Amino acid sequence: MSVTAPATVPAQDHRAQFLSLLDTCLTQNSLIKLVLAKYVGSEAELQRVIIKPVTVKDQPCLSFVYRYKTRDITKNHPLVEAHSLITSLLPESFKNAHLLSLTDEVQLEFSKKGKSTLFRNKAQQEREAPTAEHDREKKRYLELSRPFLTDLGVTNKQHELIPAMSRKWKQINKFIEVFSHALATSPIKLDRPVTVADFGSGKGYLTFAIHDYLRNTLQAEGNVTGVELREDMVSLCNNAAARLEHPGLVFKCGDVRSVAPSELDVMIALHACDIATDYAIHTGIRSGASIIMCSPCCHKQIRLQIQSPTLLKPMLQYGLHMGQQAEMVTDALRALLLEACGYETKVFEFISLEHTNKNKMILAVKRTSPADPAELLAKIQELKVFYGIQEQCLERLLQADGLLG
């Protein structure tokens, strides 16, 4: 998504724009959910209000679920009355409003000083900033106050960022930002459980983050599984999930070959070495995942096969260049194979993760109208012939399952 920042916009205008968008959603019957958060009123233990469309006695209404620390209270209001109530609550009682519709995702935020920001997660929309560039507030997809960040050592007990973990905190937010944009353009519906598998989950930073984002930010039911070979990491993460009351989050010992869910909405595999990335992508495609997120690591299979054209040999006599070529060819083939299987695919630089300088991500989002794979398969074959490649692991796996045309 291309994001630009226009000139200063008064806070009242942001509020008016948001309420106008809400009114459009209600008129078009496209509202999925509205969440009011960051409560600043006087009512004890009230945390947020979750608003969804319902029908009461054949009349369209909005259901307001007032979520307290230990209980929920539900009240239904006709649309006009509900819109008026929401208007009165922003920003006097709630400093954050997150609107999710069938076609859009919008978030209105008010700072402590009353400055507002309106974020729109839509390709042709702009990200609007309320102040001059030096005053602009940075969008964060997770709050530092989230308990899992303290438990995993990202923040201290006062929910302050530990300086040594600032890079990790930046990585977590970037990952959730990429996921959020992919989710907005995917076929995934948040009115049903969203199933996620994270292969090579490690200490669980990103696994906890995506579960928290689904459950607490989007108020969706997220069933997230972290898969990790190291038993000590699996035990650590399962204990943390139980201790922090993360329902629907579980960690299993294994890898992409031994733990293969039959159905998935989201498949994640960051820094799976060499053909392990191919097995992960294959698992995502076979299980019908709408979103596939991979950050490849090592490219040994193709590098050992490449027969460089004579013209390129002077350039590729240097080991670094040879490795970069193998990486580029491998990931291009993977992206083309994903396209051939009906995914809109992007390859871009992702922020470096801990303990590695690999920063490429392959992001694939399932198309609603798959393209004809014949032309793509022809391009794949031409690339293989040009470089003398006899076998590519992902292609072989897909062919064995009959998933390529």
C-alpha angles and dihedrals in degrees: 000000000000110000126196133177117225127199124293114304121194115245091239090058091053090051091048091049091050094049090047090053089049090051090051091051091052092047092049093041089234101125115122101171144339120200122194111199143163093061115205100173129110100255110115119244096356107144108172145334121237114202125194135166117259137166118236118186090341091307121117110239142162119244113218113202108193105205115206127180094266106012146030128227120197126203127175123212133182113252098258092046091045093052090050091050093050089049090055093050097055116112101341095071105013128037097192131052123180116192121192120187136165091268107022148035118208132177126192117196132183121198125217088263092054097255113143135211127193118203121192119190096204125114098235096039127095127233103238124213124201100211144033116296095264091055098045114127117229118240113244122190094197132038121235087228093071108121096225091063090060093045092051093047100252094116134023126241090277089057091248119144113257104232094228089057097051091104092051091048090053091050093051092052093046091051092051090046091055091046092048092054092047092048092053092058098038129094090245114126118207094208089081132047115289112219117209133179121193111194115203092018096170113181089354102245095140094033092057090042096055091045091050092047092052096043104036107024101035095026089225128139106257121189103192128180123192114203118200134162096215109086094202091058091048091052092045093051096043090051090050092048091052094044094048094045098241102164113198095027119111136160124214132193113240142059139262092285097050100037108048116160114211093221130028138168096192129025119192127185117164119186098353104168121247113310092006084082089056091051090049094051089046090053090050094050094043092050093050096246113181092204127039119185119185134168104192123217126194122000104210101141097061095035091061091052104042115116103194116219113251093247091058099045097092089055094044097048086094114084095223092055092047090053092048090050092051090049093049095047094045095050093042089056091048092050093048091049090052089050089051089053092056104271132130100228134198130183114199144146113278124193112274115263125221118290095010140072094210108117108164121117130195108204119187125182120187115249120229088219110036117215125238104272096205096089092044093050089051090054090050091053092048091053092049092050093047092053097034093243113167100181139016115190099221092048091051093050093048093047091050090056094044091242095133123072 
